[in-house]
Amino acid sequence: MSAARPLTVLRTVATLAALPLLLTACGYGSDAEDDPTRAEVAADAKKLSASEVKIGYFPNLTHATALVGVQEGLLQKELGGTTIKASTFNAGPSEIEALNAGSIDIGWIGPSPSVNSYTKSAGKNLRIISGSASGGVKLVVNPATVKTLDDLKGKKIATPQLGNTQDVALLHWIAEQGWKVDAQSGKGDVSVVRTENKITPDAYRSGSVDGAWVPEPTASKLVADGAKVLLDESEIWPDKKFVITNIIVSQTFLKEHPDVVEAVLRGSVKTNAWINANPDEAKASANKALEKLSGKALPDEVLDPAWESITFLDDPLASTLDAQAAHAVSAGLLEKPDLKGIYDLEPLNKVLEAEGRPAVDDAGLGVR
């Protein structure tokens, strides 16, 4: 996947708001639910400028920074007497709606809903303030019908949603092969079948699709059903890294409570460091959090390969978000947007400096 040119056209089409595009990295639905996990707060702990911070994330392994950070109390520790109210979402649009309504202040979310929301608000509603995870997306196929990448021509491949992060990635990859697909209908040399992740395993088992370009743990669930991994998306990105989850904040909350935002970022940075230093313990912690939220833990044959394919990091990999937006443009799903100012990495870089770590880059898309 080639690096995209910097996006320079400073407008989006008026019809963008009506398009069901660029919605979520791993959409499963739209309802928010309170996360019952609560870290204990010492009675004498000092509050920051807000008594509470409302955070949101998905019950998904690619959001393990939030899952583990809440589960292990690592986020709460940095917030002192400012308490966390956590909500989980099953789709990007509902989390964005919650952010815009003030129901959450900070969220872990995929790149596509971040871009879509930022452009629809004319750059006024959110900032991306950190990375969280890279990778965790695979093309898995039925080995009886698809043995090589060339065999995908004429096959039916599922993606989670029209215009979502994986849908754009598949459409871009198809175009690079010289094949043609109508982005809206999904019809063409490859049939792109938009299917919710929770339904995709059933579609695969029934033979309705020959494979899927999907995030974890859906990819590993399909492998457990007999599919094989034909391509790990990381293999087609420079340095094998691309953003799958970043952290956003409402611009209002960032302006009014910068100390709270910085504390959450300290917690996120320390959580990622703990995850990377204790991968087995962190994996178990994330699965325990998922069990609390869904009532069912992931089995080892799904959990282990899914976890192994995700990299937890603080760098938002801004150039890859820019490239993903450009891929949506080339697919005909998006007019070239003005992404200038979508990032504010100053708070994160302050935290990283205090940890003795180098600053991360906003690819020229930061606040000036």
N, C-alpha and C positions, 0 to 999 in steps of 0.2 A: 504494500500500500504506500504510494508515494506521498511525500510531504506536500501539503497544500500551499498555494500562494497566499500571502497575507490578504485578508479580506478588506477591501478598500471601499466598496460601495456603501454609502451610509444610509440606506433605507431598507425597509421591508415592504412587501406588498400589503395592501389593506386587507386582502383576503386571508392573510396568514392566520388571523385569529379564528377563522372559521374552519381551518383545516385540522383534521385529527392527526397532527403530525408531531414528531419529535417529542413524544409523550413521556416515555419511561424506559429505564434500562432493564426493568424486570417486572413489568406490570402484571398483577394478579387480581386486581379489583380496584375499589375506590374508597372503601370505608376506613376511617381512622379508628384505632383502638388504643386505650390507655395501656401502657406497659406497667404491669403490677410490680416490677422490680423497683425497689426503693433502697438507696443506700442510707445508712444511718447518719444523721447530722448531729454533731455534738451540741449540747444545749448552749455552750458558751462560744460557739463558732461565730466568727464575725461575718456579717452579711456584706456583700459588695453593693454596688449602686442599685441593684434590683434584688427584691426578696426572692424571686423565682425566675428561672429560665426555662422556657418551654422548648423542648427539642423533639425532632421527628426523624424517623428512619424506617427502613423496611425490615421485616423479619426474614432476612436473607443473608447468606454468608458474605456477599460482597459489601455488606454494611456491618461487618464484624467489628470494626473499630467502635461503633456506637454500642453494639450488642455487648461486647466485652467491657468497654469502658463503663457502662452502666452496671453490668453484672458484678464486676470486680470493685466497684466504687472508685475507680480511678478518675473519672470525671468529677464526681462529687467532692473528692478530696481537694481538688484545685479550687473549687467554688466556695469552700468554707461554709458559712451559714446561708448562702444563697442556694435554695433547693432546686432540684431538677424535677420537672414534670415531663415525663416521656410519653410520646404517642407513636404508634407504628402505623404505617400506611402500606397499602398493597399496590399503589400506582403513583407515578409521578404527578399527574394532574391534581389528585386530591391533596398531596403534600404541598404543592404550589398554592392551591386554593387556601389551605390552612395558613401558609406563610403570609399570603396577601391579606387574609382576614385577621391576622394577628393571633391566630390560635396556636401557632408555633413561632419561635423567634429564630431558631437555627435548625438546619436540616441536613441530613446526609441524603444525597440524591444523585442520579445519573447526569451525564453531560447534556443529553438532548433536552430534557425538561428545563434544565437551567438556561440553555440557549433560547428555547422557545419562549419561556416566561420573560426573560430579559428583553428580548426583541419586542414582544407584544406590549410591554410596559414602557417602551421607548427608553429603556435603560434606567428606570426609576425605582424598581421594586427590590432588587437583590444584588448582592455581590457574592462571588465565589471567594472564599477566604482560605481554603486549604484543599489539598488532595486527601484521599483516604485509601483508595485501592486501585490497583491496575490489574487487568487480565480477567480471568474467570469466564471467558466466552469461547465456545467451541462449535465447530461444525461437526455434528455427529450424524451418521447415516446407517441405513440398512446394508450390511455387508453382502447380502444376497443380490441386491440390485445396483449398488454403487461400490465399485472397487477402487476407482481412481477419481481425481478431481474432474477429469474429462468426462466421466460417466454422469456428471450432474446434468448435462444437457438433456432436456426432455423430462427431467424428474421434478417431483413436488417437494419443495423444501419449506419448512415452517419457520416463521419469525414471530416474535411476540405481538407485534402491533405495527400497523402502517406508519412508517416514518419514525419508529423508535430507533434506539441506538443500534441494535443488531440488524434491524431491517435496512437501515442506511448502509451498514457495513457490507451486508450481502449484496445489495444492489450495486454498490461501488465495485465489489470484487467481480461480480458478473460482467459489468461494463469493461473491466480491465481484461477480461478474457475475450472481448470482442463480441460478446453475445448481447442480444437485445431483450429487454423486458419493459413493459409498460409499468411505470412505478405505481400508478394509482390502482390499476386492476391486478397487478402481479402476474399478468399473462405474458408469455414470451418463450424464449429458448429454455428458460427455467421457469417453472410455475412457483411463484412466491406466495405461500399460503399463510395469511396472518391468523395466528392461533394463540390464545392465551396460554401462558406457560403451564398452568395447572391442567390444561386439557391436552397439551401436546403429547404426553406419554400415551394417553388413550388413542390419540390419532395415529401415533406411530404403531402401536400394537395392532390396530385395525387395518393398517396398510393404507390409510388415507393420505399419509405423507411418507416420503422415502427418507426423510432426515430433517434436521433442524439446525439453524444457526441461533444458538440460545446461550443465555448466561447460566452460571452455576446457581443452584444444584440441579437445574433441569437437565443439563447436558449429562451429568453423571447418573441421573435417574434413567435416562434413555439407554446409557451404556449398560446399566444393570438389567435392562430389558432386552439386551442382545445387540444394541447398536455399537458401532465402533467410531472412535474419533478419527475423522479424516483430516481435520485442520484445526489447530489451536490458533485463534485470531492473533495472539501475541507474535506469532511467527511472521506476520506480514507487516509489522510495525517496526520502525527504527528502534534499536535497542530492546526490542521485544516488550515495549511498555506502551500502554495507552490508558487513558483515564476511563474507569468504569464507575467510580463513585467519588464525588467531591463534597465539600461542605459549603453550604450557602447560609447567608444571614440576611434578614431584612435590613434594608438600608436605614430605616428608622431606628431599629434596635441597635445597630452598629454605632449610630451617631449618639444615641442616648446612653448606652451602656457599654462603652469600649472595654472597661475593666472586666465585665462579665464575658464578653466575647474572647478576650485574651485568656481568661481562665479556662474556658472551654477548649480553646486551642492548646493550651498547656496540657490539659487532660488528654486531648486527642493525640498529641505528639508522644506523651508518656505511655499512652495505651498502645500505640503502634510499636514503640520500642519494646514494651513488655511482650506483645504478641510475637515479635520477631526473635526475641531472646528466649521465649518459652512456647514454641509452636504447638507442642502436644497439649500442654495445659490450656493454652489459649483456644485451641480447637475444641476441647472439651467444654470450656466455658461458653463459647459461642453456641455450641449444640445444646447446652443446658438452658441458655436464654431462649433459643428457638423452641425448645420443649415447653417452656413456660408460656410462650406466646401462642403456640399452635396446638399444644397438647400432645405433640409427638416429636420425638427426637429423630434425626436423620440416621439411618443405619450406616455402619462403617463402610460398606461397599459404595455408598454415595458420598458420605462425608469426607473420606480420606482423599480420593482423587479430586474432588471439588476444592477442598482446602488447599491442596498442593498447587493448584493452578492460579491461585490468587496471590498477588503481592500487596502487602500493606505498606503504605508510604505516605509521607506528608507532602511531597511535591505534587502539585495539581496537574503536572504534565500539560501545561497550557497550550503548547504547540499542537498537541494531539486533539484537544477540543476544537481548536481552530481548524484543523484538518477535517474532523468529523463534520463540522458545519459546512465546510467546502464540499465534502462528499454529498451532503444533502442538497446543496445547490446544484451540483453536476447531475444528480439524479432527477432533478426537476421538482423536488419537494419543497424547496425553500429559495426565496430570493436572497441574494447576498446581504447578510445582515451587518449592522454596525455593532461589533462586539467590544468596541473601545470602552473601557471602564467596567467590564464585567468582573474583573478581578480587583481585589484589594488585598494584597499579600503583605502589607506592612505589619499588621499584628502578628502574623505567622512568622515573618522573618525576625521580628523582635524576640519571639519565643525561641526560635532556632538559634539565634545569636547567644541567648542566655544559656543554651545547652551546648555551646561551643561548636555549632554546626553551621555549614554554609547556607547562605540565602538561596531561595528558589526563585525562578524566573516566571514572569507573567506573559512572555512572548509578545510584548508590546501592547497587550490588551488590558493593562492596569489603569487605575485611577491616576490622573496626573494633576 
